[in-house]
Amino acid sequence: DESEYVKHTPLVLFGSLPDPVVTQLTLELKKQGIKVSGWLPSKRYTELPVLEEGYYVSGMNPFLSRTASTLMRRRKCKLIGAPFPIGPDGTRAWIEKICSVLGIEPKGLDEREAQIWAGLEDYLQIIRGKSVFFMGDNLLEISLARFLIRCGMTCPEIGIPYMDKRYQAAELALLEKTCHEMGVPNPRIVEKPDNYNQLQRIYEQNIDLVITGMAHANPLEARGINTKWSVEFTFAQIHGFGNARDILELVTRPLRRNNSLKDLGWGNLVKNEAKV
């Protein structure tokens, strides 16, 4: 029914996401009267969207900078440089940015975001005040760090394999704003980090949780450092308001596991003071 939508320049979203997430994000924009003309890639060849000059496009993931460049250069589309819809804060900022570009007044986002945060409180109690360190693996680091800082964590360092500052500009600005509002220092962002030097910094700063690639997870665990595989965030459903719990489920799992082992009296399995 076209009457539910505001008249605006066509909008195409790009990024490969699971069907439920595509549906969720499409409905979130529909609530604001925004019609998504199509997704790239689409589930079926027949559903591939038309891309004309002047159409608006917006990316779902930080690793799609080449796609964004191609759409702008070849198809003459206009890129909406929004933060990525990861976490309630990012999803809200993403919707607000799209609304502002299309000249639409966003509505109901305060209540929507507050409702999601209220539902996360049990997880927030576990991670509030703890520190997280990103060794750098899948380019989702900036978005995840920004969300976790908003959750009350501190993040001294974000390692990232490659940083496209133009494509991630809105996300970097939101990270800075989040740090300012939460009263924590801005993380140091290290491109192509040296893992050996990172290990020294992890020890010096007594980090509570390290998010790292599979290769480093077991060696770090053996040294008494809590780790989480970064690849799990690549494959989990982390976009949109409804999936914030899934992110925190992954982040808190190593912390909850070690607490459970301690409660069972298996303290020897949780190394608190391992020497390299």
SEZA-995982 format. One line per field, with one value per residue (C-alpha): residue number from 1; residue in three letters; chain; x negated, y negated, z. Coordinates in Angstrom, 1 decimal. Each point is the difference from the previous one (the first is absolute). Layout:
% SEZA-995982
resi = NUM,...
resn = ALA,...
chain = A,...
east = X,...
north = Y,...
up = Z,...
% end
This chain:
% SEZA-995982
resi = 1,2,3,4,5,6,7,8,9,10,11,12,13,14,15,16,17,18,19,20,21,22,23,24,25,26,27,28,29,30,31,32,33,34,35,36,37,38,39,40,41,42,43,44,45,46,47,48,49,50,51,52,53,54,55,56,57,58,59,60,61,62,63,64,65,66,67,68,69,70,71,72,73,74,75,76,77,78,79,80,81,82,83,84,85,86,87,88,89,90,91,92,93,94,95,96,97,98,99,100,101,102,103,104,105,106,107,108,109,110,111,112,113,114,115,116,117,118,119,120,121,122,123,124,125,126,127,128,129,130,131,132,133,134,135,136,137,138,139,140,141,142,143,144,145,146,147,148,149,150,151,152,153,154,155,156,157,158,159,160,161,162,163,164,165,166,167,168,169,170,171,172,173,174,175,176,177,178,179,180,181,182,183,184,185,186,187,188,189,190,191,192,193,194,195,196,197,198,199,200,201,202,203,204,205,206,207,208,209,210,211,212,213,214,215,216,217,218,219,220,221,222,223,224,225,226,227,228,229,230,231,232,233,234,235,236,237,238,239,240,241,242,243,244,245,246,247,248,249,250,251,252,253,254,255,256,257,258,259,260,261,262,263,264,265,266,267,268,269,270,271,272,273,274,275,276
resn = ASP,GLU,SER,GLU,TYR,VAL,LYS,HIS,THR,PRO,LEU,VAL,LEU,PHE,GLY,SER,LEU,PRO,ASP,PRO,VAL,VAL,THR,GLN,LEU,THR,LEU,GLU,LEU,LYS,LYS,GLN,GLY,ILE,LYS,VAL,SER,GLY,TRP,LEU,PRO,SER,LYS,ARG,TYR,THR,GLU,LEU,PRO,VAL,LEU,GLU,GLU,GLY,TYR,TYR,VAL,SER,GLY,MET,ASN,PRO,PHE,LEU,SER,ARG,THR,ALA,SER,THR,LEU,MET,ARG,ARG,ARG,LYS,CYS,LYS,LEU,ILE,GLY,ALA,PRO,PHE,PRO,ILE,GLY,PRO,ASP,GLY,THR,ARG,ALA,TRP,ILE,GLU,LYS,ILE,CYS,SER,VAL,LEU,GLY,ILE,GLU,PRO,LYS,GLY,LEU,ASP,GLU,ARG,GLU,ALA,GLN,ILE,TRP,ALA,GLY,LEU,GLU,ASP,TYR,LEU,GLN,ILE,ILE,ARG,GLY,LYS,SER,VAL,PHE,PHE,MET,GLY,ASP,ASN,LEU,LEU,GLU,ILE,SER,LEU,ALA,ARG,PHE,LEU,ILE,ARG,CYS,GLY,MET,THR,CYS,PRO,GLU,ILE,GLY,ILE,PRO,TYR,MET,ASP,LYS,ARG,TYR,GLN,ALA,ALA,GLU,LEU,ALA,LEU,LEU,GLU,LYS,THR,CYS,HIS,GLU,MET,GLY,VAL,PRO,ASN,PRO,ARG,ILE,VAL,GLU,LYS,PRO,ASP,ASN,TYR,ASN,GLN,LEU,GLN,ARG,ILE,TYR,GLU,GLN,ASN,ILE,ASP,LEU,VAL,ILE,THR,GLY,MET,ALA,HIS,ALA,ASN,PRO,LEU,GLU,ALA,ARG,GLY,ILE,ASN,THR,LYS,TRP,SER,VAL,GLU,PHE,THR,PHE,ALA,GLN,ILE,HIS,GLY,PHE,GLY,ASN,ALA,ARG,ASP,ILE,LEU,GLU,LEU,VAL,THR,ARG,PRO,LEU,ARG,ARG,ASN,ASN,SER,LEU,LYS,ASP,LEU,GLY,TRP,GLY,ASN,LEU,VAL,LYS,ASN,GLU,ALA,LYS,VAL
chain = A,A,A,A,A,A,A,A,A,A,A,A,A,A,A,A,A,A,A,A,A,A,A,A,A,A,A,A,A,A,A,A,A,A,A,A,A,A,A,A,A,A,A,A,A,A,A,A,A,A,A,A,A,A,A,A,A,A,A,A,A,A,A,A,A,A,A,A,A,A,A,A,A,A,A,A,A,A,A,A,A,A,A,A,A,A,A,A,A,A,A,A,A,A,A,A,A,A,A,A,A,A,A,A,A,A,A,A,A,A,A,A,A,A,A,A,A,A,A,A,A,A,A,A,A,A,A,A,A,A,A,A,A,A,A,A,A,A,A,A,A,A,A,A,A,A,A,A,A,A,A,A,A,A,A,A,A,A,A,A,A,A,A,A,A,A,A,A,A,A,A,A,A,A,A,A,A,A,A,A,A,A,A,A,A,A,A,A,A,A,A,A,A,A,A,A,A,A,A,A,A,A,A,A,A,A,A,A,A,A,A,A,A,A,A,A,A,A,A,A,A,A,A,A,A,A,A,A,A,A,A,A,A,A,A,A,A,A,A,A,A,A,A,A,A,A,A,A,A,A,A,A,A,A,A,A,A,A,A,A,A,A,A,A,A,A,A,A,A,A,A,A,A,A,A,A
east = 0.0,-1.8,2.0,-2.1,-3.1,-1.3,-0.9,-3.8,-2.9,-0.4,-2.3,-1.9,-1.8,-3.1,-1.6,0.7,2.2,2.2,3.7,1.3,-2.4,1.0,3.6,-0.6,-2.0,2.5,2.8,-1.9,-0.3,3.6,1.1,-1.6,1.8,-3.2,0.3,-3.0,0.0,-2.3,-2.9,-3.3,-0.6,3.6,1.2,1.3,-1.4,3.4,0.0,-3.3,0.7,-0.3,-2.8,0.4,-2.0,0.9,1.4,-1.0,-2.0,-1.1,-2.4,0.7,-3.5,-3.4,-1.8,2.0,-2.0,-0.8,3.6,0.9,-2.7,1.3,3.6,-1.0,-2.4,1.7,3.7,-0.3,1.9,-0.2,-1.4,1.7,-3.0,1.8,-1.3,0.7,3.1,-1.8,1.3,3.0,-2.1,-1.3,3.4,1.6,-2.8,0.3,3.7,-0.4,-2.6,2.1,3.0,-2.0,-1.3,3.5,1.5,2.1,0.5,-0.8,2.6,0.2,-3.8,-0.5,2.5,-1.1,-3.7,0.9,2.1,-2.9,-2.5,2.4,0.1,-3.8,-0.5,-0.8,-2.9,-1.2,-0.5,-2.6,-2.1,0.4,-3.4,-1.9,-2.6,0.1,-2.9,0.4,-3.0,1.4,1.5,3.2,0.4,3.1,-2.3,1.0,3.7,-0.2,-2.4,2.4,3.0,-2.0,-1.2,3.6,0.7,-2.4,-3.2,-3.4,-2.0,-3.7,-0.8,1.7,-2.2,1.4,-1.4,0.9,1.7,1.9,0.5,2.4,2.3,-0.1,0.0,3.5,-0.8,-3.3,1.9,2.6,-2.8,-1.5,3.4,0.7,-3.3,0.6,3.5,-1.1,-3.0,-2.6,-3.2,0.1,-1.5,-3.2,0.6,-2.8,0.0,-1.7,-1.1,-3.1,1.5,-3.1,0.0,3.8,-0.6,-2.3,2.6,2.7,-2.1,-0.9,3.6,1.4,2.8,3.2,0.9,-1.9,2.0,-2.4,-0.4,0.1,-3.8,-0.7,3.0,-1.4,-3.5,1.5,2.4,-3.0,-1.5,3.1,1.6,3.7,0.5,2.9,-0.4,0.6,1.3,3.1,1.1,-0.4,2.5,2.3,3.1,-1.2,1.8,3.1,1.8,1.1,-3.5,-1.8,0.6,-1.8,-3.1,-0.1,0.7,-3.2,-2.1,1.0,-0.3,-3.7,0.6,3.0,-1.7,-3.0,2.4,1.9,-3.3,-1.0,3.5,-0.5,-3.3,-2.0,-2.3,-3.0,1.5,0.2,-3.5,0.0,-3.8,-1.7,-3.5,-1.2
north = 0.0,-3.1,-2.4,1.2,-1.5,-3.6,-1.0,0.1,0.7,3.9,1.6,3.2,1.7,2.2,2.7,3.7,0.6,2.9,-0.2,-0.8,-2.9,-1.4,0.2,-1.7,-2.9,-0.5,-0.2,-2.4,-2.4,0.6,-1.2,-3.4,0.1,1.0,2.5,2.2,0.5,3.1,1.8,0.8,2.9,1.2,3.5,0.6,-1.3,-1.4,-2.2,-1.8,-3.7,-2.6,-2.5,-3.3,-3.1,-2.0,2.9,0.2,3.0,1.0,2.7,2.5,1.0,-1.7,2.3,-1.2,-3.1,1.3,0.7,-3.6,-1.4,2.1,-1.1,-3.6,0.1,2.3,-0.4,-3.7,0.9,-2.2,1.7,-0.8,0.0,1.3,2.0,3.7,1.4,2.1,-0.4,-2.2,-3.1,0.7,1.1,-3.2,-2.2,1.9,-0.6,-3.7,-0.6,1.6,-2.1,-3.2,0.6,0.8,-3.0,2.0,-0.7,3.2,1.1,2.4,0.7,-1.1,2.5,2.7,-0.3,-0.4,3.2,2.0,-1.3,0.9,3.6,0.3,-0.9,3.5,0.2,-3.6,0.8,2.7,-2.3,-3.5,-1.3,2.8,-0.6,1.5,0.1,0.6,1.7,-0.6,2.5,-0.7,-3.8,0.0,-1.2,-3.7,0.7,2.6,-2.1,-3.0,2.2,1.6,-3.4,-1.1,3.1,-1.3,1.8,-1.7,0.7,-1.1,1.3,1.0,1.9,0.1,1.6,-2.9,-3.3,-2.0,-3.3,-1.4,3.0,0.3,-3.7,0.0,3.0,-1.6,-3.2,2.0,1.9,-3.4,-1.3,3.1,-0.1,-3.7,0.7,3.1,-1.9,2.5,-0.7,0.6,3.3,0.1,1.3,2.1,1.0,3.3,0.5,2.0,2.8,0.5,-3.7,0.3,2.9,-2.1,-2.8,2.6,1.1,-3.6,-1.2,3.2,0.3,1.9,1.2,0.3,0.3,1.7,2.3,3.8,0.3,-2.0,1.1,3.2,-1.3,-3.0,2.2,2.2,-3.2,-0.7,-2.7,0.2,0.1,0.0,1.0,-3.0,2.2,0.8,-3.6,0.3,2.8,-0.9,-2.2,-3.2,-2.7,-1.9,-0.7,3.6,1.6,-2.0,2.8,2.4,-2.2,-0.1,3.7,0.6,-2.6,1.1,3.7,0.4,-2.2,2.0,3.3,-0.9,-1.3,3.3,2.0,-2.0,0.6,3.7,-0.2,0.9,-3.0,1.8,0.1,-3.8,-1.4,-3.4,-0.4,1.8,-0.9,-0.2
up = 0.0,-1.3,2.3,3.0,-1.6,-0.3,-3.6,-0.2,-2.3,-0.3,2.6,-0.5,2.9,-0.7,2.1,0.3,3.1,1.2,-1.1,3.5,0.4,-3.5,1.0,3.4,-1.5,-2.9,2.6,2.2,-3.0,-1.0,3.4,-1.0,-3.3,-1.9,-2.8,-0.7,-3.8,0.2,1.6,-1.6,-0.2,-0.2,0.9,-3.6,-3.3,-0.9,3.1,-0.8,0.3,-2.8,0.7,-1.8,0.2,3.2,1.9,3.7,1.2,3.5,1.2,2.8,0.8,0.5,-2.5,-3.0,-0.9,-3.5,-0.7,1.1,-2.3,-3.0,0.5,0.2,-3.0,-2.4,0.9,1.1,3.2,3.1,3.1,3.3,2.4,3.2,3.0,-0.4,1.5,2.7,3.5,1.0,-0.1,-3.5,-1.3,1.2,-1.5,-3.3,-0.2,1.0,-2.6,-2.8,1.2,0.0,-3.6,-1.2,1.8,2.4,3.7,1.9,2.5,3.0,0.1,3.6,1.3,-2.3,1.0,3.8,-0.2,-1.5,2.6,2.8,-1.3,0.0,3.6,1.2,-2.4,0.6,3.7,-1.0,-2.2,1.5,1.1,-1.7,-2.8,-3.5,-2.5,-3.8,-1.6,-3.5,-2.4,-1.9,-0.2,2.3,2.9,-0.1,0.1,2.7,2.1,-0.2,1.1,2.9,1.2,0.0,2.1,2.6,-1.0,-0.5,-3.2,0.1,-3.5,-3.3,-2.4,-3.5,-3.2,-2.2,0.6,-2.7,1.8,-2.5,0.0,3.8,0.7,1.5,2.2,1.2,0.8,2.0,1.8,1.1,1.1,1.9,1.9,0.8,1.3,2.0,1.5,-1.2,-2.1,-3.7,-1.0,-1.8,-3.6,-1.4,-3.6,-0.9,3.6,1.1,2.1,2.1,1.1,0.6,2.4,2.1,0.2,0.9,3.0,1.1,-0.1,1.7,-2.6,0.9,-3.5,-3.2,-3.3,-2.4,-3.0,0.4,-0.2,3.1,2.2,1.5,0.7,1.8,2.0,1.0,1.5,2.0,-2.3,-0.8,-3.8,-2.5,-3.6,-2.3,-2.8,2.0,-0.4,-3.7,-0.2,2.8,-0.5,1.5,-1.9,1.1,3.3,0.5,-0.2,2.7,2.4,-2.3,0.0,3.8,0.2,-1.9,1.8,3.5,-0.6,1.0,3.1,1.0,-0.6,2.2,2.8,-0.2,0.3,3.1,1.5,-0.5,1.9,-3.1,0.6,-1.3,-3.5,-0.1,0.0,1.6,0.0,-2.8,-0.9,-3.6
% end
